[in-house]
Amino acid sequence: MKPLQSREKKREKQVGDGESEPFTIKRAKKLAISIGIPISEFWEMTPAELNLSAEIYMEKKKNKKNRT
């Protein structure tokens, strides 16, 4: 089994500004809530589905801003 530190490194993801932030359930729930996903639906989603939902939300927000 790999050391905990090594496994946690794999869970890190790159964010837009190049900083690495660890994936946590708390951060994922905050994201879901901030984009309007009910917690009951959050628990049924995969991380990939949450990520896609966040991308779509940001695209819609950007498009709406560009129209005004």
Backbone as CSV, one residue per row, in Angstrom:
resi,resn,N_x,N_y,N_z,CA_x,CA_y,CA_z,C_x,C_y,C_z
1,MET,0.845,-1.185,0.000,0.000,0.000,0.000,0.887,1.244,0.000
2,LYS,0.496,2.226,-0.778,1.272,3.459,-0.873,1.088,4.302,0.376
3,PRO,2.089,5.078,0.741,1.951,5.965,1.901,0.817,6.963,1.701
4,LEU,0.219,7.371,2.805,-0.908,8.301,2.755,-0.562,9.574,1.998
5,GLN,0.611,10.122,2.249,1.011,11.365,1.594,1.017,11.190,0.084
6,SER,1.500,10.069,-0.411,1.541,9.809,-1.842,0.133,9.720,-2.421
7,ARG,-0.771,9.053,-1.713,-2.152,8.941,-2.190,-2.830,10.304,-2.207
8,GLU,-2.550,11.121,-1.203,-3.165,12.448,-1.162,-2.664,13.318,-2.301
9,LYS,-1.414,13.162,-2.696,-0.876,13.930,-3.823,-1.687,13.641,-5.079
10,LYS,-2.090,12.377,-5.271,-2.869,12.015,-6.456,-4.248,12.656,-6.435
11,ARG,-4.760,12.978,-5.245,-6.086,13.584,-5.134,-6.057,15.073,-5.416
12,GLU,-4.867,15.660,-5.450,-4.785,17.087,-5.706,-5.159,17.360,-7.156
13,LYS,-5.723,18.538,-7.367,-6.079,18.905,-8.735,-5.574,20.295,-9.016
14,GLN,-5.362,20.571,-10.255,-4.928,21.899,-10.654,-6.146,22.790,-10.787
15,VAL,-6.041,23.985,-10.257,-7.097,24.971,-10.430,-6.584,26.026,-11.390
16,GLY,-7.460,26.908,-11.821,-7.134,27.881,-12.850,-5.872,28.679,-12.620
17,ASP,-5.550,29.011,-11.391,-4.377,29.839,-11.147,-3.108,29.020,-10.951
18,GLY,-3.184,27.707,-11.169,-2.005,26.872,-11.078,-1.717,26.330,-9.693
19,GLU,-2.494,26.710,-8.703,-2.296,26.189,-7.361,-2.930,24.814,-7.260
20,SER,-2.357,23.962,-6.405,-2.939,22.652,-6.156,-3.772,22.713,-4.896
21,GLU,-4.960,22.157,-4.962,-5.840,22.096,-3.808,-6.317,20.662,-3.657
22,PRO,-6.280,20.121,-2.442,-6.727,18.740,-2.255,-8.236,18.612,-2.403
23,PHE,-8.675,17.499,-2.933,-10.095,17.207,-3.052,-10.613,16.796,-1.682
24,THR,-11.695,17.389,-1.249,-12.355,16.974,-0.017,-13.853,16.941,-0.264
25,ILE,-14.534,16.119,0.507,-15.986,16.052,0.399,-16.586,17.413,0.748
26,LYS,-16.029,18.067,1.751,-16.545,19.373,2.157,-16.481,20.372,1.002
27,ARG,-15.351,20.433,0.298,-15.213,21.350,-0.838,-16.178,20.969,-1.951
28,ALA,-16.352,19.666,-2.182,-17.267,19.213,-3.234,-18.709,19.588,-2.890
29,LYS,-19.101,19.414,-1.618,-20.462,19.798,-1.209,-20.659,21.303,-1.339
30,LYS,-19.666,22.083,-0.959,-19.769,23.541,-1.098,-19.959,23.927,-2.560
31,LEU,-19.212,23.276,-3.452,-19.355,23.547,-4.878,-20.771,23.216,-5.340
32,ALA,-21.240,22.035,-4.966,-22.579,21.614,-5.385,-23.631,22.612,-4.923
33,ILE,-23.559,23.003,-3.665,-24.537,23.949,-3.131,-24.447,25.287,-3.852
34,SER,-23.227,25.733,-4.125,-23.055,27.043,-4.765,-23.586,27.088,-6.190
35,ILE,-23.682,25.939,-6.848,-24.205,25.930,-8.215,-25.635,25.402,-8.274
36,GLY,-26.250,25.261,-7.104,-27.669,24.927,-7.057,-28.022,23.454,-7.071
37,ILE,-27.074,22.594,-6.796,-27.356,21.153,-6.760,-27.778,20.787,-5.336
38,PRO,-28.969,20.215,-5.163,-29.393,19.793,-3.830,-28.476,18.683,-3.294
39,ILE,-28.274,18.672,-1.985,-27.402,17.676,-1.365,-27.864,16.256,-1.682
40,SER,-29.169,16.052,-1.745,-29.675,14.709,-2.068,-29.196,14.257,-3.447
41,GLU,-29.119,15.187,-4.395,-28.609,14.855,-5.733,-27.090,14.722,-5.713
42,PHE,-26.422,15.545,-4.911,-24.969,15.501,-4.807,-24.483,14.094,-4.473
43,TRP,-25.143,13.446,-3.518,-24.695,12.124,-3.077,-24.883,11.055,-4.149
44,GLU,-25.675,11.338,-5.165,-25.890,10.380,-6.256,-24.954,10.634,-7.435
45,MET,-24.169,11.710,-7.377,-23.304,12.098,-8.495,-21.898,11.526,-8.344
46,THR,-21.253,11.336,-9.479,-19.828,11.014,-9.475,-19.054,12.334,-9.488
47,PRO,-17.779,12.311,-9.110,-16.983,13.541,-9.205,-16.966,14.115,-10.624
48,ALA,-16.944,13.250,-11.624,-16.949,13.729,-13.016,-18.251,14.458,-13.340
49,GLU,-19.369,13.958,-12.836,-20.658,14.614,-13.067,-20.715,15.967,-12.363
50,LEU,-20.171,16.030,-11.150,-20.123,17.304,-10.431,-19.263,18.300,-11.194
51,ASN,-18.132,17.843,-11.680,-17.238,18.712,-12.435,-17.921,19.227,-13.700
52,LEU,-18.589,18.364,-14.410,-19.296,18.770,-15.627,-20.395,19.782,-15.300
53,SER,-21.126,19.530,-14.227,-22.173,20.474,-13.809,-21.578,21.835,-13.495
54,ALA,-20.426,21.855,-12.838,-19.763,23.120,-12.504,-19.301,23.840,-13.768
55,GLU,-18.764,23.093,-14.725,-18.328,23.698,-15.985,-19.507,24.326,-16.720
56,ILE,-20.620,23.605,-16.789,-21.805,24.125,-17.476,-22.330,25.364,-16.763
57,TYR,-22.362,25.328,-15.442,-22.811,26.482,-14.657,-21.951,27.697,-14.964
58,MET,-20.632,27.527,-14.990,-19.728,28.645,-15.250,-19.893,29.176,-16.677
59,GLU,-20.091,28.279,-17.641,-20.313,28.715,-19.021,-21.593,29.544,-19.129
60,LYS,-22.667,29.086,-18.484,-23.930,29.831,-18.508,-23.761,31.193,-17.850
61,LYS,-23.053,31.227,-16.735,-22.823,32.482,-16.026,-22.008,33.463,-16.883
62,LYS,-21.006,32.940,-17.574,-20.165,33.758,-18.445,-20.981,34.295,-19.626
63,ASN,-21.795,33.426,-20.226,-22.626,33.832,-21.364,-23.639,34.889,-20.952
64,LYS,-24.219,34.729,-19.781,-25.187,35.705,-19.286,-24.517,37.055,-19.048
65,LYS,-23.313,37.026,-18.515,-22.565,38.265,-18.261,-22.219,38.968,-19.565
66,ASN,-21.864,38.191,-20.588,-21.491,38.761,-21.884,-22.687,39.379,-22.602
67,ARG,-23.904,38.906,-22.306,-25.102,39.436,-22.946,-25.538,40.772,-22.349
68,THR,-25.098,41.059,-21.141,-25.536,42.302,-20.491,-24.562,43.428,-20.718
